[in-house]
Every structure is written in C-alpha cells, then in structure tokens.
C-alpha cells in the first residue's frame, strides 16, 4: 500500500521481496539508489511467544540490510516503516539498532516511521520523501509525532495512595542473584518486603549466599528459583512460589550485555542478548496476567534511548522492554521502564569508570528507583551522563531530531587541527600533527591511561576494543573532516600506521593514492 503512494509524489518506487532481503538480490541491478524503505510487518497480536520472536526477526533482517548498504560508496537513505497496533510492533527492535548504527555508520542516514491502522499513507509517503536528518516519526490517529529527548527532571505525577511495599506480599526479581538484581533485592528488603522470589540462570555465588543469609536473619523470606526466566516453566515456578503471599511487584533485571559492532554481530550473539531481556520480559508479562500487581518494572538501558556504539543488539533488546511498558500502560496495567546508565560497584558496566564515565552509585540508584516508583513514571531515564555531551563526538547522532533540543546540529567540531595540517609545509610535520592527535584521542578514550603510547604502540594490545575503535574513528573523522573505513584501525593498529593511511586517504603525500 505504501509503495502505491510514492509514485504520486513524483518519484519512482520499486518493490523488493522481503524474504530476499538478507541477500539483497533485488537491489543488484538498481543502480544508484536514492533511498530504501524496509516495510516491516505490523503487530503480532497476543500470542505468548510471537511478539518477541517477530521483533527479533525484524532485527535480523534490518542488520543484514544495513551491512549491505554500508558497503556502498554512497549509501542511500534508509527508512524503516511499520504499522504499530500491538504489544510488539516490528519496529520495536529495529529502533534500537538504528540508534546504535548512527554512531557506527555515520554515512548511513537511517530513520523510522510507524503508524497506526487508519493512517493516511499519503502523509507517511510524503514524510519519507523529505530529506530529514535522522528522525523517528509516529503517526497516531492522524497526528504526527516526532521523538525528542529532554534532559532534567520530568514532571512528578501525583503519588498513589498505596504504600510502595506491602507487608504479607511477595516481590519477584529476575536476575536477582547478581549485580543490579541483587542490589534491588536488598533494597526491597530494606523497604519492608518480607518475601523475595529471586530468579537467576546460574547458581548463587558464595557472596550472594551470604547476602541471602543476612536478609533471612533480618526476617525476610528469600526463595531462589534457578532457571531461564524466558522459559515459561521457570516463570510459572517463580510466580507459584508466592504461595499465600500475593505477588505485588515484579522487577525484571535479567539480561546479558555482549558488545559487538554491526559488522561483527551474528544471530547467536543476538539470541544470547535477546533471550533474557526481551523474551524474559514477555514471559513475565504473560505469567502475571490477571494478578493484582502494584508495579511491573523493566530494567532498560540508556543504550536503547540514545544508542551506543557496539551495542546495537543490546539496544534492540531493551527497546522491546520500552515498548512493552508503553503497551501495558496504555491498557491500564502497571508498567515502568527505566533507562539506567552504568552503575558503579555492581552490574556489567563497572569497567566504564576506568574510561572516565560518571557512574551511578548503588545507593543513589536504589534511591532513584524508589522515587521513580512513587512518582508512577512509565518511561524514564536515570543517568549522570549528559546525552548532548555524550553524542557530541558523533556528528550524525548530534544532528538527529532525537537530540534536537540540545542544539548540537551544525557543530562539526573544531577544524583548527585540519587547518594546521593543511598549512604544514612538510610531510614530517603533517605526520607529527596527525600522529600526536591519534595518541591524544586514544589516551582520552581509554580513560586517561598513563601507559606509554608511542608511534609503534599497538592500540589493540593497549586495550582498544571495538567500541573504543568506533569512538576513535568518529573523532578522527570529525577533526580531520575525512572518512575512515571501519576496519582500518585493525589493519593499521598503531598511531604510525593509522597516520600513514589517513595521509594517503587525504591526499597529503605527493604522488600517492587516495587510500590503502
């Protein structure tokens, strides 16, 4: 239907079969593409398993398409279009992928547009044909909405009359045997929860057992349910463990963080990340249907809100949680999705402190959890990282409509280095300027490391991983106003080697080619 609207807008539209997208055979003879629209299926209804699986399938298809488009010398604009009426629209996972892709693939402008049934598709087609920056558009009942991020404290909804924690009740925490889940369990007990059901895949560690013993000594009943939270049999056992104490609260803190750039992700990695987060959330949603819950909390991530290089699959899985919270709230069910930043001393982001990131202390985080639940928010982010500053080194992200209110668009970075490089009279001076710049950026990205970094130092051995490499490439592109191929840092992993490649790419050596 959408394809029928675009010819009337003065453009040519060619249909490609969705089933053939992974190979993109239908694009092999299309020449220079002005744009690509990936039309994904709509909602998947109320099947207990179909929504997360359908969303995961959309992520797989989109990732294959992005890889293919990124290989082109001048990637065409990409739009994801989908009808959104149910609990897991097909854009649920892709939204997170695109937010991460803006960091890794700045030459690919990719946006999302979704709409409810009954939307005039002529309006949708008109939006697609406009040369927007990266943008996320939603059409709801004839009204156009654009996603914008705002910093600061949200307005506080009126607090409910019920106490946050009720005596004689049960509270379930998935991922409750380690990390944020275990910290959350301790907070619940401190708030007066007298029965905790803690679910985790692995057996509790010795430290966790000591924590459970302390909680039991203080009068809290702790039931440990070992198993995969995405397994309906495990969620059934966990909810049944409430016994005569009715289940009043669920906090889904389970999840796997596994980083990889879009060029390196595969379906096995996606499965590992997706299973606990997305399928686990849906299993808890279905297992608690009809129960009188006071809260249903989903631990999401800042990665699903503003994206993060190397975390496309993690961001995708968390966007499923975000949309599930919205869907539940729209139907009068308790729902809160929290986009957490990295926590200190617990959780999987502790290493970020070594790179200079401001962290959430467990005390501050659990205090924020209480305030968020009391206020009754459906979607909220809590992080000391200022989103505008986080994205400033990534021009495509900074120029996106999502961050429009931060006023970063048009800030292409300081060109003083480029001016100095171009004004240098010798190859030696140009080499020295670029090489010193690479060393300085590397040191900053690695959190101000005091290790020696010389021209021949291997950045890989130094600790530069795929996420750091994305940051280094983006900052070099920004400061030198040139494009750098994604894999170059691994082929030329020293400051001297990378400088040589950049000098050739920029044509700064007389008589040499444009690139290696």
N, C-alpha and C positions, 0 to 999 in steps of 0.2 A: 504493500500500500504506500509506504513512504517513497519508494522509487518512482511511483506514478506521479508524485507531486513535483519532483525536481525538474523534469523536462519543461514543465510550465514556467519554471523560474529562469529559463534561458540557459540551461546547462545540459550536458549530455550525461546520462546515467546508464551504467552497465551493471547488470546483476551478476554476482558470483555466488556459486552454491556454497552454503555454509559448511556442508560436510567436507568440502575440498579445501577449506581454508588452511589447515596445517601445512599443506604443500604449496598452497597459493598458485596452483596450476592455472587458474583462470586469469591471473594477472600477468602471465608470462608474455603476452602479446599486446598489452595495453599501452605500451609506450610511456610517455611522461604523464604521470597521474597528477591531477590537481588535488585529489583528495580521496580518502577511502572511508566508507561508512560500514562499520560492522554492526549489523542489526541482530541483536540477541533476542532470544525468546522472552516472553513475559513471565509472570509469576507462575509458581509451580503448585499452587493450591495448598491443601492442608495435609499432604502426605507426611507421615512421621519421619521419613528419610529423604524424600525427594528434594526439598529446598536446599540443604547444604550441598548435596551432590550435584544438583543442577548449577549452583553458583560456582562450585569448583570446576565443573566442565567449562564454564564460561571463562574462568581464569586460564585454563589450559589453552583454549582457542585464542584468547587475546595475546597471551605470551608468545605463541607461535607467530602470530601476525606481526607483533611488534618487532620481533627478531628479524623477520624478513624485510620489513620496511626500513629498519635501521641500517640494513646493508646497502641500501640505495644511496647514490651520491647526494641526492637532494630529496629526502623523504617527504612524501605528500602528507598533507594534514590528515589526521585520523580522528574520526568521531565514533563513539560507542552510542548506539541508540537502542532504547528498550522501553516497552510498556511496563509500568510498575503498578501492580494492584494487590500483590500478595505479600506474604511474610518474607520471601526471599526472591526478589526480582533478580533478573540475570545480571544487572549492573552491580549487585552487592559486592562481589569480589573484585571485578574489574576496576571499580572506583579506587581501591587501594593500590592496585597495580599501576594505574596511571599517575597517581600522586607520587609514587616512588620513581616511576620512569622519567618524570620531569627533571630529577636530579641526575640520573644516569645518562639520559639520551636527550640533551637539550635541543638538538636539531630537529627532533620529532615533536611537533605540536599536537598533542592528543587531548581530546575533551570528551565530556559525557553529556548526553541529553536523554532524559527519561520523561515519561508522560503517562498519565492515566487514561483508561478507556474513555472514549468520547472526545479526546483532544483533537482539535482540527489539525491534521497533519500538514496542512499548508503552512501553518505557523512554525511547525517543527522544521520543515524543509527550508523555510526562509532563514531560520537561525543557523542551520548547518552551512548555508552558503555565504554567511558573513565571516569576514576574516578576523574573528575574535582572537585574543590571546588565549592561553589555556583557561578553560572555563567549564563550570559544571552547572547545567541548566535543568530545571524541573518544571514541567507544565502540570498544574493541578487544577482541574475544573475550569480550564480556560485562563488561568492566571499564571504568569511567568515568574519563576523564582530563580535567583542566582545565588549560589553558595558563597558566603563571605565569612571570614574568620575575624573575631573580635577578641582583643585581649582585655584583661581586667576582670573584676568580679562580676558575675552575672547578677541580675536582679534576684532577690531572695523570695521564692514563693512562700506563702503562709505555711507555717509548720502545722502538721497534722495533730490531732488530739491524742492519738495513740502513743504510748511510750515506744522508744526506739527498740528496746529489748524487753520482752515479756517473760516473767517467771513461768515455770512449768511448760516451757516451749522448747522446740528443737531448732537448731540452726545448722545448715549444711554448707560446707566449704569444699569445693573441688580444688584439687591442687593444694590441699590443706596440710600436707605432710612436710612441705619445704617452702622456702622463700617467702614471697608475699602472702601466700595462702596460710602459712603457719603464723606469720605475724598478724594476719587478720583474725585467726582463731584465738590468739592470745588477747587481742583487743576485744573480741566478742565476750570472752570470759570476764574480762575486766569491767565490761559494761553490764554484767549480770546474767549472761547466758548460762543456764545451768545444764544444758545438754548440747554437745557439739558432735556433729557427724562429719568426719574428715575423710575425704576420698583422695587417693593417690595411686598411681600405677606401680610405684616401687615400694618396697618395704621401708618403714621408717628408719632413719638413721639413729645412731646412739644419742646424738644431741636432741633429736626430735622426741625420742622416748623419754629423755629427762624432762623436756618441756611438758609432755603429757602427764608425767608423774607429778610435777608441780601443780598443774591445773587440777588434777584429781584431788591432791591434798587440800586445795582451796575449796573443794566442794563441787567442781564441775565434772559432770559425766562426759567422758570422751570415748566415742565409738570410732574406730578406724575401719574403713572399708577399702580394701585394696583391690584395684582393678582399673580398667579403662573407662573413664567417665562417658565416653561416646558409645559404650556398649549398653544397650537398653537393659540387659540383665543386671548390670552393675548399678545403674541409676535406680532400678527397681529395688535392689537390696538396700541402697543408701536411703531412699525415701521411706522404706519399710522400717528402717532402724529407728525412726522417730518413735515408734510404738505408741504409748498412751500420751506422750508429749507431742502435741500437734506441731507440724513443721510450719514455722512462721517466717523464716528467712533463708534465702539461697544466695551464696556469693560464688560466682564462677571465676576462680583464679587460676585454673589449669591452663597450660599452654606450653608450646615448645618454640624457642627462638633459635632459628638457624639462618645465618646470613649467607647470601649469595647474590651476585649481580644477575640481572636479567639474562645475560649471555650464558650464565652457568647454571641456572635453576633447571631442575628436571621434575618429572611427576612424582618421583619418590620423595624428594625434598618437600614438595607441596603437600603430599599426603601426610608426612610427619608433622608439618606445621598446622595443617588444616584440621586434622583428626581431633585433637584435644580441644582446640579453640572453637571452631565452627560446629562440628558435629557434636561435640560435648555440650555446647550451649543449647543446641536443638534438642538433644536427649533430655536435658534438664527441663527445658520448656514443656516438652510433652509429658514427662514423668510427673510434673507438678500440676498438670492441668486440673482445674476444679478445686485445688487446695486454697485455703484462705491465707495467702502469704501477705506479710507486711512489706517485704521488699524482695526483689529479684535483681541482684547486682551482677553486671558483666564487667570484668576487668579487661578493658580495651587498652589501647596504646596511643601515644602521641603520633606514632608512625602511621596510623590509619587516618589521622586528621590532617597532618601537614606533609606526610610522606617521609621517607628516609632512604638514603642511598644504600643499596644492598639488602633491603628488607621488603621487597615487593610482595613476597608470598606471606610474610608475617603481617604486613599492612592489609593484604587482601583478606586474610582470615579474621582480622579484627574488624574490618568493615562489615562482615557478616553479623558480628555481635552488635555493632552500632545500629544497623538497620533492623535487627530483631528487637532491640529495645524500643525503637520508634514504632514498630508494628504492634508490639504488645501495649504500649502506652495508648496508641490510637484506639485500642479495643478495651480500654479501662483496666488493663492488667498492670500490676506493679512492674516497673522496669527502670533501671538506672544503668547506663553505660558510662564508665569513667575512662577517659583517655589519660592514663597515667604517663608521666615522664619517668626517667630512670630513678630507682631507689638506691640509696646508699646502704651498705652493710647487709643487704638481702636482695634476692631476685637476680635476674640474669643480666642486668645492665650495670653491675658494680664496677666493671672494668672501665666504664666511661669516665669515672672520676679521674683516672690516670691521664685522660686526654683533656682535662680542663673543664669538663661539663659540671654545671651546678646540679647537685643531686637532691632528692627528697629524702630526708631522714625518716626512719620508720615511725618515730614519734609524731612528726609533722604529717606524714601520710595517713596514719590511722586517725589522727585528729581531724584531718580533712574529710576522711570517709564519714565520720560521724556527722560533720556539718553538712555534707552533701546529702546524706540520707534524711537528716532532719528537714532540710530545705525542700526535698522532694524533686530534685532535678531528674530529668530523663536522660539528657546528654550533657556532659560537662568535661572539660579538660582540666587537669591539675598538674602543673609543671613549672619549675622555676626558669625553664628555658624560654626566652623571648622569641616567639616564632619569626618575627621580622628579622632579627639578628641572625637566627639560625639559617634562614634562607638567603641571606644577602650575598653569599658567595656563589649562588646558583641563579644566573640571570633568568632562565625560563621559569623557575619557581617564583622568583621575586616579582616577575611581571604578570603572574597569574591573577585571575579575578579573585581567587580564593583569598589572596593576601593583599587585595587592592587597598584596603583601609590602612595598611601600614605605609603607603606612599613610597614603595620601593621601585615601581615601574620607571624605566628610563635611567636607573642608576647602573651604568655599565662598569662601574669600578674606576679606580684611578688609572689614568693612562700615562702617568709620569715615567714608569719603568719602560714602557714601549717607546716613548719619546726619547729616553736616554739611549735605549738600544739602537734605535734608528739613527741617532745623531753620532754614535760611536764611529770612529774613523778606521778601526782595525778589527779583524776577526777576533783577535785575542781579547780585546776589550768587550766586544759583544758576548763572547763566550763566558767571560768572567761575570758579567752582569746577570745573564740568564742562569748560570750555574749557581751563583750565590743566592739568587731568588728561589731556586728549587730547594736548596738546602734550608733556607729560612722557612719556607712554607712547610716542608717536611717536619722540621722541628716543632712548629706550631701545631700541626695536625696530630703529632704524636704526643701532645700534651706538654711541650716544652722539655723534651728529653735532654738530658745532659750528656748522652753518648756522643762520641765523636762522629761527625758526618763529613766526610771528605769527598772529593770528586769521584773516587773509585769505590765508595761505600755502597754495598748492596742495600737498597731500600727494603727489599723483601726480608733479608736477614735481620735488618734493623727493627722489623715489626710492622711494616706497611702491609695491611691486608686489603681485601677488595674494596671495603668501604672507604678506607683511607685513600686508596688509589683513585676512587671516584671524586673525592674531595680535592685531591691534588690536581687531577686533570681539569676539574671545573675552575679552580682558582687560577691555574696557568692559562687556560683559555680566556678567562676574564681579564687578566692583567696584560696578556700579550696579544689579545684580540685575534687569535688564530684557532683553528680547530685541531684537536689532537685525537688520533684514532684510539678507541677504547683499550686495545691490547698492547699499546706501545710501551707502557710502563713495565710490563712483564718481559718484554723483549729487550728493552734498554733500561734495566733496573737500577742504574747508577746515575748520579747527577751529571756526570760527564757524558754518558751515553744518551741520556734523555735530552741534554742540551744539544748534542750533535744532531739528533733527529729534528728537534724544533728549529734549529738554524737552517737545516735543509728545507723543512716544510715552509718556513717563512721566506725562503729565497735569499737568505743573508750571506750565503757563500757564493762568490763569483764562479759561474760555470757549473754549479751543481744543481741537481734535480730538485723537484718540489717536495719530495718526501722519500723516506726509506721504505 
